[in-house]
Amino acid sequence: MRLSSDDEPPVVEAGQVGARMGWEWMASVVVFAIAMSATPGPNNTMLTASGANWGFLRSLPHMAGISLGVTVILAAVGAFGSPLVAAPGVHDVLKWVGICYLLWLAWKIATARPAPEGTPAGSGGRSRPLNSLEAAAFQLVNPKFWVIAASAMVTYVGEGEGAGGTLLPAITLALVFGIVTFPCSVLWTLVGVGAGRLLRTAGALRTFNIVMAALLVASLIPIVLD
């Protein structure tokens, strides 16, 4: 840590973040988590489609699984593998594997069969929403999540002095993200539920699914160009 002048606050080095955890650090993490969790991306696009196709209650495991996956993976990465995630080669592999998987998911959403005519939106067709385990595991191939994880580790956790030096900030960061992610997921699912109530025909729901698939693909553009 160094002082830029007698009147200026200390500048915190990346490796000393854990020692400087406080209200300012926590507030910054919360704002970052909200910005990352509430903005459009693969998780939120899929939740919107889930809410429209299967309703709120059937989408709850999907929402819970996202929060669980984000929390567990961020804690593990921050405590033991932040240098690995930040490595360019590893980051590129994770990104392109995730992009390929998301393109496949976009195809599945676009070609999903709506419920039969006259069946209320939210009762489901021949497919089903993701369960908690699937939604948690999806974070492993979610390229936006890995971009967020790498940025969060460098900015808020740092390298510390071995695994123990990063454990507390990593777990705190992971818990904050997990807590913030759930209400953001609820809001996006409710958007889908509202849209589903307006889509009273199978044709309208099919069009909605195609739009959601297109948005899912569009959400990958910034990641590809990064």
C-alpha positions as CSV (number, residue, x, y, z in Angstrom):
1,M,0.0,0.0,0.0
2,R,1.2,3.5,-0.8
3,L,0.2,7.1,-0.2
4,S,-0.1,9.3,-3.2
5,S,0.1,12.4,-0.9
6,D,-0.5,13.3,2.7
7,D,-4.1,14.3,1.9
8,E,-5.1,11.5,-0.4
9,P,-6.5,8.1,0.7
10,P,-4.2,5.0,0.5
11,V,-4.1,3.1,-2.8
12,V,-4.8,-0.6,-2.2
13,E,-2.7,-3.1,-4.1
14,A,-4.4,-6.2,-5.5
15,G,-2.6,-8.5,-3.1
16,Q,-3.7,-6.5,-0.1
17,V,-7.5,-6.5,-0.8
18,G,-8.2,-9.0,1.9
19,A,-6.6,-6.9,4.5
20,R,-8.7,-3.9,3.4
21,M,-12.1,-5.5,3.5
22,G,-14.6,-3.0,5.0
23,W,-17.8,-1.2,4.2
24,E,-16.4,0.5,1.1
25,W,-15.2,-2.8,-0.2
26,M,-18.5,-4.5,0.5
27,A,-20.5,-1.6,-1.1
28,S,-18.4,-1.8,-4.2
29,V,-18.9,-5.6,-4.4
30,V,-22.6,-5.3,-4.0
31,V,-22.9,-2.7,-6.8
32,F,-20.7,-4.8,-9.0
33,A,-22.8,-7.9,-8.3
34,I,-26.0,-6.0,-9.1
35,A,-24.6,-4.6,-12.3
36,M,-23.4,-8.1,-13.5
37,S,-26.5,-10.1,-12.3
38,A,-29.2,-7.7,-13.4
39,T,-28.0,-7.0,-16.9
40,P,-29.0,-9.1,-19.9
41,G,-27.0,-12.3,-20.4
42,P,-27.4,-16.0,-20.9
43,N,-28.8,-16.7,-17.4
44,N,-31.4,-14.0,-17.6
45,T,-32.4,-14.7,-21.2
46,M,-33.0,-18.4,-20.3
47,L,-34.9,-17.4,-17.2
48,T,-37.2,-15.2,-19.2
49,A,-37.9,-18.0,-21.6
50,S,-38.4,-20.4,-18.7
51,G,-40.9,-18.0,-17.1
52,A,-42.9,-17.6,-20.3
53,N,-43.0,-21.3,-21.1
54,W,-43.3,-23.0,-17.7
55,G,-44.3,-20.3,-15.2
56,F,-42.8,-19.0,-12.0
57,L,-43.1,-22.0,-9.7
58,R,-41.6,-24.5,-12.2
59,S,-38.8,-22.0,-12.8
60,L,-37.8,-21.7,-9.1
61,P,-35.3,-24.6,-9.2
62,H,-33.6,-22.9,-12.2
63,M,-33.4,-19.6,-10.2
64,A,-32.1,-21.4,-7.1
65,G,-29.6,-23.4,-9.1
66,I,-28.0,-20.2,-10.7
67,S,-27.5,-18.7,-7.2
68,L,-26.0,-21.9,-5.9
69,G,-23.7,-22.4,-8.8
70,V,-22.5,-18.8,-8.8
71,T,-21.8,-19.0,-5.0
72,V,-20.0,-22.3,-5.0
73,I,-17.9,-21.8,-8.1
74,L,-16.9,-18.2,-7.2
75,A,-15.8,-19.3,-3.7
76,A,-13.8,-22.2,-5.1
77,V,-12.2,-20.1,-7.8
78,G,-11.4,-17.3,-5.5
79,A,-9.9,-19.4,-2.8
80,F,-7.9,-21.8,-4.9
81,G,-7.8,-21.0,-8.6
82,S,-7.9,-17.2,-9.3
83,P,-4.5,-17.2,-11.0
84,L,-5.6,-20.1,-13.2
85,V,-8.9,-18.4,-14.2
86,A,-7.0,-15.2,-15.1
87,A,-4.6,-17.1,-17.3
88,P,-5.3,-16.1,-21.0
89,G,-5.2,-19.7,-22.3
90,V,-7.6,-21.1,-19.7
91,H,-9.9,-18.2,-20.1
92,D,-10.1,-18.6,-23.9
93,V,-10.9,-22.3,-23.6
94,L,-13.7,-21.7,-21.1
95,K,-15.0,-18.9,-23.2
96,W,-15.2,-20.9,-26.5
97,V,-16.6,-24.0,-24.8
98,G,-19.3,-21.9,-23.3
99,I,-20.1,-20.1,-26.5
100,C,-20.5,-23.5,-28.3
101,Y,-22.8,-24.8,-25.6
102,L,-24.9,-21.6,-25.6
103,L,-25.4,-21.8,-29.3
104,W,-26.7,-25.3,-28.8
105,L,-29.1,-24.0,-26.1
106,A,-30.3,-21.2,-28.3
107,W,-31.2,-23.8,-30.9
108,K,-33.1,-25.8,-28.3
109,I,-35.0,-22.8,-27.2
110,A,-35.8,-21.7,-30.7
111,T,-37.1,-25.2,-31.6
112,A,-38.9,-25.9,-28.4
113,R,-42.5,-27.1,-28.9
114,P,-45.1,-24.9,-27.2
115,A,-47.9,-26.4,-25.2
116,P,-50.9,-27.5,-27.2
117,E,-53.5,-24.9,-28.3
118,G,-55.7,-23.8,-25.5
119,T,-53.2,-24.8,-22.8
120,P,-52.4,-21.9,-20.5
121,A,-48.8,-20.5,-20.8
122,G,-46.7,-21.8,-18.0
123,S,-48.1,-25.4,-18.0
124,G,-45.3,-26.6,-20.2
125,G,-45.1,-28.5,-23.4
126,R,-43.0,-31.6,-24.2
127,S,-39.9,-30.1,-22.6
128,R,-39.1,-28.9,-19.1
129,P,-37.2,-26.1,-17.3
130,L,-33.7,-26.7,-15.9
131,N,-33.5,-28.2,-12.5
132,S,-31.3,-26.8,-9.7
133,L,-28.3,-29.1,-10.5
134,E,-28.4,-28.3,-14.2
135,A,-28.7,-24.6,-13.6
136,A,-25.8,-24.7,-11.2
137,A,-23.6,-26.8,-13.5
138,F,-24.5,-24.4,-16.4
139,Q,-22.3,-21.8,-14.8
140,L,-19.3,-23.9,-15.6
141,V,-19.9,-23.2,-19.3
142,N,-21.4,-19.8,-19.1
143,P,-18.9,-17.4,-20.7
144,K,-20.3,-14.3,-19.2
145,F,-19.9,-15.9,-15.7
146,W,-16.2,-16.6,-16.3
147,V,-15.6,-13.0,-17.5
148,I,-17.3,-11.8,-14.3
149,A,-15.3,-14.3,-12.2
150,A,-12.0,-13.3,-13.6
151,S,-12.7,-9.6,-13.2
152,A,-14.0,-10.0,-9.7
153,M,-11.0,-12.1,-8.6
154,V,-8.5,-9.6,-9.9
155,T,-10.4,-6.5,-8.5
156,Y,-11.8,-7.7,-5.2
157,V,-9.8,-10.7,-4.1
158,G,-6.3,-10.4,-5.4
159,E,-3.6,-13.0,-5.0
160,G,-3.1,-12.8,-1.2
161,E,-0.5,-15.0,0.4
162,G,-1.5,-18.5,-0.6
163,A,-5.0,-19.9,-0.5
164,G,-5.6,-18.7,3.0
165,G,-4.9,-15.1,2.1
166,T,-7.8,-15.1,-0.4
167,L,-10.3,-17.4,1.4
168,L,-12.2,-14.8,3.4
169,P,-12.6,-12.2,0.6
170,A,-13.4,-15.0,-1.9
171,I,-16.1,-16.5,0.3
172,T,-17.6,-13.1,1.1
173,L,-17.6,-12.1,-2.6
174,A,-19.2,-15.4,-3.5
175,L,-22.0,-15.1,-0.9
176,V,-22.7,-11.5,-2.0
177,F,-23.0,-12.6,-5.6
178,G,-25.2,-15.6,-4.7
179,I,-27.6,-13.4,-2.6
180,V,-27.8,-10.6,-5.2
181,T,-28.3,-13.1,-8.1
182,F,-31.5,-14.6,-6.7
183,P,-33.7,-11.5,-6.7
184,C,-32.3,-10.5,-10.1
185,S,-33.3,-13.9,-11.4
186,V,-36.7,-13.5,-9.9
187,L,-37.3,-10.2,-11.7
188,W,-36.2,-11.7,-15.1
189,T,-38.4,-14.7,-14.6
190,L,-41.4,-12.5,-13.8
191,V,-40.8,-10.6,-17.0
192,G,-41.1,-14.0,-18.8
193,V,-44.2,-14.9,-16.8
194,G,-45.8,-11.6,-17.8
195,A,-44.9,-12.2,-21.4
196,G,-46.3,-15.7,-21.3
197,R,-49.7,-14.5,-20.1
198,L,-49.9,-12.3,-23.2
199,L,-48.9,-15.2,-25.5
200,R,-52.2,-17.0,-25.8
201,T,-51.4,-19.1,-28.8
202,A,-48.8,-21.7,-29.6
203,G,-47.7,-19.6,-32.6
204,A,-47.1,-16.5,-30.5
205,L,-45.1,-18.6,-27.9
206,R,-43.0,-20.1,-30.7
207,T,-42.2,-16.6,-32.0
208,F,-41.3,-15.6,-28.5
209,N,-38.9,-18.5,-28.1
210,I,-37.2,-17.6,-31.4
211,V,-36.8,-14.1,-30.2
212,M,-35.3,-15.3,-26.9
213,A,-32.9,-17.6,-28.8
214,A,-31.8,-14.7,-30.9
215,L,-31.2,-12.6,-27.8
216,L,-29.2,-15.4,-26.3
217,V,-27.0,-15.5,-29.4
218,A,-26.7,-11.6,-29.3
219,S,-25.6,-11.7,-25.7
220,L,-22.5,-13.6,-26.9
221,I,-21.3,-10.9,-29.2
222,P,-19.6,-8.8,-26.6
223,I,-17.9,-11.9,-25.2
224,V,-16.7,-13.0,-28.7
225,L,-15.3,-9.5,-29.4
226,D,-13.6,-9.2,-26.0
